[in-house]
Amino acid sequence: MIFVVGNSRSGTTMLGRMLGRNSRVYKFPELHLFGPCIPHGEEFIELSREKCIEAFTWLLDVAERKLHASRTPEVYHEEAVQLCNKYFRPGMNAWHVYHDFVMMETQRRQKSIPCEDLPGNVFKIDQILKMFPMAAIIHIVRDPRDVLLSQKNRHQRRKLGGGYVKRREMLRFWANYHPQFISRLWKNAVKAGLSYSGKEVFTVHFEKLISDPEKVLEEICLHCEIEYQSDMLNVPQVGSSMRKDAPESKGIDSTRSGSWRKGGLNSAEVEICEQITSELMIQLGYEKSNLKGSVLERLRLAMLLPIKAICSLILNWGRTKGRWNYLLKRFASP
């Protein structure tokens, strides 16, 4: 099994698409079993038969229709019951359901290796290694200022080709953005990924991947114990928060590095980001700009912080079960 993890907007989806073009690998959409379906903190709790059916129903629905679609569990209930009849066993937990489902779907497509590129799994590496000790985990990191800029512009995805994303989601993306939120999340996500040795988790820099994709992808394939295939580089150029989707254009866009230097962030946003992420930036080789924001910029962001926090809490309230565990891992200081 292959897991691509990292902070959101760090290139996990792009790398997942690359791996998914390997002849042995089947790439799933982000399944989000934990949070929307199984509460965070209950991953290893034994499931009842009813909860097992619920988990299979969720996976069938999201795998086919993706996360942002309206959920239609009734369509998949009968098939979920059949899967439960086949796989249910004493002591079964949600990770067992996940494993049985992804292996079944991968084999059904005549592939042998399932791959999921869910960024939030960076906070579940310990669980993944406990359940699947032979899994290959790729941790991708990106300049936090480019991540900040991408998150800032994410609410414009509908205009850039993400018409499938609902307007409410655009509002949620807007509410979720504040340099304090995004920088702290980047810091904790990167620390979580770097806390594991190279043998267990292979860390990749987004900037190196797009500047020398063939060499870096060969190293990734070696870690995953799969053969490098040149067609893995022919991914569509979609999903950016900075430019319009160009699905007809294939390949790696090397200009996506250092976008924050071209504008889009004010000096106060950069200053806040560098203050929070400074230690890890230096460790990872990212050069600080030492920009200083004006008093007015800092004051505006400080006043906006509680407004964004309240809006974000309201708009995210029904999306995640086990909210305390979720927030603690992502935003509390390690």
N, C-alpha and C positions, 0 to 999 in steps of 0.2 A: 504494500500500500504506500502511496505517496501523499504527503500532506505539504502544501505550500502555505506558509504562515508569515505573519508580519503585521505591521501597523497598516490600517486602511489607507489606500491611495499610495501604496509603496511599490506597486507593480505586481501584486500577487495574481491578479486576473490575467495579465499579459503572460507571465511565466506559466500559469496554469494552461493557457491556450497553447503555448509552445510545447509543453509536455504532452498535452492531449493530442498532438499531431503525430506522436510516436505510434507506430503500428501495434504496439502491445498495450498501450495505455488508453483507458477510457476516462475522460475528465467529466466530473459531475458539476452541475451548477452548485452554488453555495446552498447547502442543505439546511443549515441552521436548526438542527434537531434540538440543540440545547439552548434554552431561552424561550423561544416561542412555543415549544411543545413540552420538553422536559425541563423543569426548573434547574437553574444553575445551583450546584451543590447537591443534586440528587442523581448524579450520573451513575453511581454505583449501587443505588438502592434497587432491591429486587422488584421487578415489575409484576403486577397482576396481569392476568390474561387481557382484561379490558384496556389496561394502559399499553400493553404490547400492541394491540390492534390500533390504538390511537397513534402510536409512534409509527407503525408501518403506513397508516393512512397519511400521516403528515409527509413522510418521505416520498411516497408515491406521488402525492400532489405536487410538492415542491420540485421534485426531480423532473416532472413533465412540464409544469407551468411556471416554474421559477418563483422566487420569494415575493415579488411585488404584485403578483396577480391576486385577484380575489380568490379566497380559499373555497374549494368545493369538495369537502370531505365525503359527502354522500356518494360522489361519483366513484371513489376509490375504496369505499367501505368493504364491499364484498371481496375484492381482491386482497385487501388487508387481512380479512378473516381467514382466507385461504393461506396466506403467508404465515399467520399466527399458528394455524393448525399444523403447518409444516415445520416451523422453527421453534415454537414455544417450548421451553424446558425449565425445570426448577432452577432457581438461582439466576435466571436471565435478567440482565440489566440493560440500560439504554444503549451502552456501547456494543453489546452483543447484537441488538437489533440493527444498529448502524452497520456493523460488520457483515451480518447476514444479508442485509439489503444491498450494500454496494458490491459485494462479491457476486450476488445473484444477477444484478443488473449488468455488471461488467462481463460476466460469462455469456449473458444473453446477447450481448453485442459482439461476441466472439473475440473479446479482448481478455487479457489476463491480469492487468494491474489497474486498480481503481485509483483515481487521483481527485482530491478536493482542494480547491484554492481558497479556503475560508480564512481571512486574516485573523479573526478572533481566536482561532485554535492556538495562537501563540501563547495564550494563557492556559492552555490545556495540554501542553507538551508532556508534563508529568503523567497525565492520564493516558495519553496516546502511547507513550513508551511502556506504561504498565500493561495496557491491554494488547498492544501490538509491538512487541520488542524488536521485530524485524522491519518495522516501518521506516521509510526514508522520509526525513523531514527537511524541507528547504526553508530557511528563514531569510527573507529578503528585507534589506534596509535601504532607506532613501534619505537624502538630505531633508532634515525636518522643515526647512523653509519652503522647499518644493512641495512637501506634504501639506504644509499650512496653506499655500496658495491653491493647491488642488481642492482642498476641503472648502476653502473660501468660495470658490467658483462652482462647487458641486451642485448648488441649487439651480444652476443654469443648464443642467444636463438635457432637459426636454428640448431646448433650443439647439443643442449640439448633436442631436440624433437619438437621444434617449426618450423617445415619445412614449415608450412603454411604462415609464415611471410616472406614477400618479402625482397630481398637483399637491396633494397633502404631503407626499414624500419630499417634494421640493421645499415646502415650508419647513419640514422637519430638518432637512439638510441645512437650511438657513439658521434655524434655531440651534443646531448642534455646533455651529462654528463660533468659536471665540479663541483667540491665540492662547489663552490660559488653558482651556479645555484640550485643544488639539496638541499643544506642546507637552502637557503632562501625560496625555494618553500615549504619545510617541515615546516619551521617556520610559514609561512603564512597560510598553510593549517591546521595545528594543532590549531593555534589561531582561525581560522574561526570555527572549530568544537567545541572548548572549550568555545566559546562565548555564547553558549546556555545552558540553565539549564538542569539538569538531566531528568526532566519531558518531555522536548521536544526532547532531543537528548541523547541517552545512549552511553557513551564513554567506549570502551573496549580496554585493552592493548593486543596487539598481543602476547606478551610473556606469559601472564596469560591464554590466550585462548589455546595456544598449550601445556602449562604445566598442565592445569586442564580443558580439553575441555568440559567434561560433566557438571561440575558445572557452568562454564561461559556460555555455550550454554543454559543451563536451565534459567539463568538470562536473556539472550537475548530473549529467547522465551517468558518469562514473560512480557518483555517490548513490544514485538510484539503482545501479546495476542494470541499466538498460543501454541499448546501442544508440549512439548518436546518429540521427538521420537528418540530412540537410533540409528536408521539407519542414522540419520543426520550426524553422525561422520564418516560414511564410504565413504569418498570422495577420489578420486584418487590423488596420489601424483605427480602432474604435474604443470608446469608453473614456476618452480624455475629458477633463474639465476645462481644458484650455482651447481646444480647437474642435471644429465640426468633424463628426465621424466620416471616415473615408473607407468603407468596407471593401471597395474595389482596389484599394492600395494595400499591397501585401509587403510584409517585412518589418524590420525594427527601425523606428524613428529615433535616430541618435540625437536629435535636437531637443529632446524632452528633458535634458539635464540642465540644471541651473536656470530654469525658467523664472524663478523669483527675482533674479538679477535684472530682468527685462521690464519689471514693473508688476503692479498688481497688489503688492503689500506695502503698507506705509512703514515708516521707520520705527514707530512704536510697536507694531506687530512683530517686526524682525527683532527688535530689542527684547521684547518679552519672551519670544521663542528661544533666543540665544541664552537668556538668563536661566531659563528652566532646563534647557538641554545641553548646556555648555560642556559639562564633563564628558558626556557620551559623544558629542560632536568631535571633541579633541581626540578621544579614544578611536573613533572611526575614521579620522582623517579629514573631517569637514572643517574648512577654514572659517573662522568667525569674521563677521564684517565689522562688529563693534559699533553699529549704527545706534544713534540715540534719538528717540522720539521726542517730539515737542510736548510741552506740558498739556496743551489742549488735546493732542492725540491720546496721551495716556489717560487724561481725565474722561474723555469720551468712551474709551474702552472700559474704564473702571465703572462708569455709570451703566454701560451696556451689559456688564457681566451678570448682575442679578436678573435682569430682564430676560437674557438669553437662557439663564439657568432655569427659570420658571417655565418659559415656553418649551424648552427641551424636555423638562420633566413631564409636562402635560402631554406633549406629542409622542413621547416614547413610553408612556406609562403602560399601555396595554400590550406592548411588543415583547416584553421580557418577563419570564417567571424567575423567581429567585433573584430579585433586583438587588438586594443588599450584597450578595456574593458577587454579582456582576459589577456593581459600582466599586466595591472595595478593591477588586483585583485591577481594575482599569485606572482608577484615579487616586487611590491612596498611595502615599509615598512608600516605596519598598523598604 
